[in-house]
């Protein structure tokens, strides 16, 4: 399984299930560890002798990588120009920033002939043909063959233009079974197109299955609905005592608290920390409802946005605790217990857009959100946020007054959703049945594909081979352009470091 460090925890229950069934699992990480994924891997290796991990050669090291990247960035940008993303301005802007400048200029005018649906479809087909004609990474093929796996799984499948699909292409060219494992709730609706069709794509639920069919055009017989394995531990976890937890995070055990779960939002005019300190908390304290004025608040910062929270000042805003007091993912046992307890003991969970809302729903808590104009791009500007509102999990408020009224009701009820979350959890998290752990369904699926044995190589179509030969001059041009860009970037970074040293010396 190839994995970004921060996504290790997404598949830990599934990896443990495979290991406990007697399988060998080798996890490959391909970028520097930003969220303590290495610590997780070392811990798992201690528990299971059949678990190993390593780094892989970067898939951009082959001579075709610059051409591939520009083709995929263009293709992903055109994908986000589709009508269904008209309200998703941040997703469009993100793809636009990564797209080649010439393509952006061609597509900037909505009335341009290049924006005609038929023309865009022709461009997309041409780009797909070019992408299919390029060879897979030789270094990746050698790396994969050396380990002799029965199946190669890729997760996640993320940003526009990303080279991650090279893993699947290399594994297929090596004659191996392959799978793409959807890691999170937004990966199919807000990331890059799936261009390589593996033997199986594992999705959480029917919503993601529909995305795989309609957005990515995958064959239905290649899609397996397994449930969200990342949340399996939440169904059986046992909390620590309230007094123990409150003493740990610095909150009074004899007073109710609500959990504010921060997210990894798109950049906006204000930060989420500013919203909480300047608007939300003052409104809470100025409320006419006594249960809100004196309510304790636990703020859980998102690891990717910890800096903005560490700089926040809560003086004069009542009893507020920030925990954890460093930017980290809940990887080790203690951190996970903190995360679970923060939800279990709260009188309601609040957030703008974060997966913690799903976890709060599993624990049986009422989950709140307030629509904030500055965060429109991170709320209704994304498709996956709408799944929470349409699914009935979120208590959505259009303004602060409505939000505070809903929150006061939750506090009076002790945060209990009284099974109101169950239909959403059954449909979105455990579609095979509330009593069927997703990890077991996932493992069954992977075992079934791996048992099919090696794939017979099919001869590449003659047209594809001819196109690859014709693309050779284009490849050389992009390779030269990429090398020139790298040299320019190195000179720029060197000049910046020199300027920084000169400033410090003066």
N, C-alpha and C positions, 0 to 999 in steps of 0.2 A: 504494500500500500504506500503510495507516494503521498506525502502530507506536508502542509505548511505547519510550522511549529505551533501556532496558535490554534490549529484545528485538531490537535491530538486529542483533546478532551471530548470533542464531538463524537469520536468513535471508540473511546476507551471501553464502554460496555460491550460493544460488538467485538473489539479485539480480544477482550478477556473471554468472551463466549467462545470464540474460535480457538483460543489457547486451551481453554478447559476441555474442549472437545478433542484435544490432542494434535491440533495443527501447528505447524511452524509459521510464524508471522514475522516478516521483515518490513519495517517501516523506514521509508526514505524521506529525509527532510532536505529541502532545496533552497532554503534561505536562512539568514542568521536568525537565531532564536530571540524573539521579542517578547514572548509571553510565557516563558518558563516551560516550554514544551520539552526541552532537553531534560529537565528535572523529572517530568512525567515519564519520559522514556526510560531513564535510568531506574526509576522506582519500579516500573513494570518489568524491566529486565531482572531486577532482584527477585521478583515474585515468580517469574516464569523463565526457565532456562531455554525454552523454545522461542523466546522473543528476542529479536535483534534489531538494530537500527543503524543507519549510516547516512552519509551524505551522497548525493548523486552528481554526476557531471551535469553542468548546466545545459539545457537543451538549446540555448542560443549559440553554442560554441561551433556549430557547423557552418559551412560557407553559404548556406541558403537562408540563414536565420534572419538577416536584414530584410530580404525580399518577403519572406513569410510574415514577418511582423507587420510590415506596411500593408500587405494584402489583408491581414486579419483585422488590423485597426480600421481600415476602410470599410470592411464588411460589417464590423460591429457598429460603426457609426451609422451606416445606412439602416441597420436593424433598428436603432433607436429613433430613426426618423419616421417610423411607421405611425399611422394614426392613433394606435392604442397608447402611444407614449406622449401624446400631445400635452397631457396634464402632468407629465413627469419631467419637468424642466431640468432638475438637477441631474437626472440620469442622462439626458441629452447633452447637457453641458459637459459632464464628465467624459463622455465618449468623444465629444467635439474637441476637447483639449488634447486628447491623445491621437486624433486622426491627422493624417498628412495635411499640411496647409493648403495644398492645391485642391484637394478633395473638399475641404471646408469651404473654400472660395466658390467652387462650383455649385455647392449645395446650399449656400447661404440664402439665395433668393428662392422663396417658395414657388414663385411663378416660372422659374427656370425650366427649360426643357429637360434638364437633367433630373428634375424632381418629379417628372411624370411617372406614374406607377409602372407603366410598361418599360420605360427606360431604366428605372431603378432595378426592376426584376432582371433585365438583361445584364446589367452591371454585376448584380449579385451572382448570377449564374456564371459569368465570366470569371469573377473572383474565385468562386468555388472550384472551377476547372483548374485555375492556376494553382490554387492551394493543394488540390488533389494530385497535381502533377509533380510537386516538389517531393524530394525524398525525405525519409525520416532521419533522425540524428543517428549517425554511425556510432558515436560514443555511447548514446543511450542503449542502442541495440546490444552492444558489447557488454555493457553493465548489467543489463537484464539477463542475457544468456548466461553470464557468469554465475548468477544465483539460482538458475534452473527452477523458477517458480511454476506452479500449476496454473496460477491465475495472477494477473496484474490489475490492481485496483487503483483508481485515481480519485483523489479528493483534495481540496475542493476544485471547482472549475470556475474561476473568478473573473478578474478584470479584463476589459476589452483589450484585445491584442495579445493576451497572455500566451506564453509558449507551452502551457501545461498539457495541451492535447498531444504534444510531441511524445509524451510518455505512452499514450495509447497507440499512436502510430508505430512507435518503435516496437512495442510488445506485439502488435499485430504482424508486423514484418518478421518478427522472430517466431511466428507461428503459435502464439500463446493466446489463451482465453483472456478476455479483458472485461472490466466493469468500471463504470463511472458512478461514484457514490455521492449523492447530493448531501452536502454537509449541513445546510441551514435553510431556513424558511424563505429566504430571499434570493437564493443562488440561481434559480432558473428564470426569475423575472427581471433581475436587475444587473446581471453580469454579462458574460460573453456568450455568443452562440455556440452550441454544440455542433461541431463540424464532423467529428469522427464518431461513427456509430459503433459502440462496443457491443459485446455479447449481452450485457445487461446494464441498465441504468436503474439504480435503486432510488426511490423517492419516498417521501414521508406518507403522502396521502393522495386522495383523488384530485385535490386542487393542484398539486405539483404534477400529477400524471397528466392533467389537462394542459398544463404549461408545456410539458415535454412534448405533447402531441401537437398543440396548436402553435406554440412559439418556435420550437426547435425542429418540428417535423419528424420526430422519431417514430419508428414503427411501434405499434402498440405491443407486439409480442416481445419487444426488447425492454419493456418497462415493468419493474416489479415494485409493488407498493408494500413496504415493510414496516412503516411506522417510524417514529423519531427515536432512534436508539439512544441518543444523547440524554434523553430524559428518563430512561429506565430507572436509575437510582432514586429519582424523586418519588416514585410510587411506594418505596419500601423504607426510605430513610427515617430514622428515629431522631427527634430533636433532643438537644440538651435542655436542662431546666431554664426557665425564663430568667431567674435571678443570676445564674451563671453567665448566660449570654449577655444580659444587660450590663453586668459588671465589666464584662470584657470590652464592650464597645463604648461604655461611658454614658449609659442611659439609666434613669431611675426605674427599678423593677416594679414599683407600685403605680406607674403611670402608663397609659396606653401610648403607643407610638405608631406612626405610619412610616412606610418605607418609600423613599423617593429613589427609584432606580434609573440612573442616567444611561444614556445611549451613545452610540457612535454616530452622531448626526452629521449631515452634510454641513459644510461651512455656511453660516448665515450672518445677518447683520449683528446679532448678539450671540453669545455663547449660552449653552444651557445653564452654566453656573450663574451667569448674569441674570438669566430669567428667574432662577430660583431665589437668588439673593435680593434682587431688586423688585420683583413682582409677586412671585408665588408666596414666599414666606411672609412679606409684609401684609398681603391680603389675608393670609391665615390668621395672623396675630390681630388684625383689625376687625375680624369677623364678629358679628353679634352673637354667634353661637359659642357658648362657653367651652363646649367640648373640643372646639378647634383652637380657641385662643391659647389654651394651656396644653395643647397636644405636643408631645415630644416628636421629633422627626429624626429619622436615621437616613442619611444620604449615602447611597452606594455609588461611587464614581465609576465610570467606565474606564477600563485600563488604557484605552487608546486616547482618552481625553483627561487623563489624571492631572496634567499640569494646570488646566483651567480651574479645577476644583481645589487643588492645593493652594492656589492663590486667592480663593474666595474667603471673605471675612463674614462670619456669622454673628458677630457681637451685636447685642441688642435685638436679636431675632428669636429669643426664647431658647428652649432646650433643643439644641441641634447637635448631632454627632455625625462625623464623617468617618466611614469605615468600609473597607480597609484603608489605612492611612498610607498607602503606597499603591502604585499602579500595577496590579497583577491579576492574572486570571485565577479562578478557583481550581488550582491544579492539585495541591496536596490535600490530605484528609482534613486538616484543621481549617483551611480556607474554604473547603466545600461545606464543612459544618457551619461555618460563619454565614455562608450564603444561604443555606437552607434555613437556619434559625432566624435570620433577618426577615424571611418571609413568613415562616411558621408563627412567629410571635407578634407579627405586626397586625394593626387594625385596618389594613388596607394598603394596597400597593399603587403607586403613581409613577407614570413615566410619559415621555413624549413618543418614543418608538424604540422598543428594546425587546429582545427575546426574554428578558426577565419577566415580562408580562405573561408569557406562556407558562413559565415555571410557577409564578404566583397562582395561575389558574389551576395547575395540577394540584397544588397544596390546598386549594379550596378557598382562596382569598378573593375578595372583590377587587377588581382591577380597574383603575381609573386613568383617563387621559383627558387633557385639555387641549383643544385645537389652538395653536399659537400661530398667528400670521407669519412671523419670521421663520417658523419651522415647517411651513407648508410643504416645502420640497421633501422633507423627511417624513411627513405624515401622508396626507392624501396625494402627494406627488409621487408616491411609490405604490406599486401594486400590492406588495406583501402586507403593508399596513392595513389595507382595506380588508384583507382576509380576517384580521382580528375583529374589526368592527362589524363586518357582515356576518361573521360566525357567532356573534353574540357574546364574545369574551369581554370586550371592553365596555365600560360605562363612559361614553364619549360626551364631553361637555363643549358647547359652542362658546361659552363665555365663563368668566371667573365665578359669577354668582351661581350659575348652574353647577359648576364643578364643586364649589364649597358645599352646596346643598347635598349633592350626592355623597361627598366625602363625610359630611356629618352623619348621614344615614349609615354609612359603613362603620364609622366609629361606634355608633350606638349598637350596631349588630356585632361588634367585635371583629369586623372584617370578614365574617363568614359568608360565603356565597350560597350556602344551603343547596348544594348540588346544581346551582344555576350554571356552573361551568361545564358540567359533565357532557352535554351534547357536543360542545366544541372540542373538548379533550378527546372524546371518542372518535370524532371525525378527523381531527387534525393531527393528533399525537399517536393514537393507537387504533387505527382503522380496522385492524384485524381482531379487535376486541379488547376491552379495558383490562382484561386479565391475561392478555398475551404480550409478554415483553417483546419489544421490537427487535432487540438484539438476537433473540432466538430465531425470529422470522428472517432477519438479515443473514444470519449464519446459514440457515437452511438454503436460502437463495444462492449464496456464494458457493456452498458445497455442491449444489446441483449443477451450476455452470462449470465449476472446476472438474467435475466428474465426466464431463463430455470429452475431455482429452484434448490433445493438440489440434490446431486448425490446419487443414490442408491449404497450402498456398495456391492461389489462383494466379494465372499469368496476367500481368498488367495489360490493360487494353492498349492496342497499338497506337491509338490516338494520344493516349496519355504519355507514352514514351516519346512520341514525336514532339509533343508540346514541351516536354522537359528539355529536349535538345534545343528547341527554339527559344526557350527562356534563358539559355546559358548567357547570352550577352547582357540580359537584364539582371541576372544574378550577379555578374561581375560588376555591373554599374552600382547596384545597391551595396555590394560588399565594399567597394571603394568608398562610397558615400558614408557607410557605417564606420569604417576605419577613420575617415577624416573627421567625422563627428566626435568619435572617441578621443582623438588627439586634441581636438579643440576643447572638449570638456575637461581633459586632464590639464591643459594649459590654464584654463579658467580657474579650476580648483587650486592649482599651484599658486596662481596670482592672488587668489582670495586668502590663502593661508599666509602668504608673504605679507599682504596688507594687514592681516590681523596681528601678526608678530610685530610689524612696524608700529602699529597703533599701541600695542601693549608696551613696547619699549619706550615710546615717547611719553 
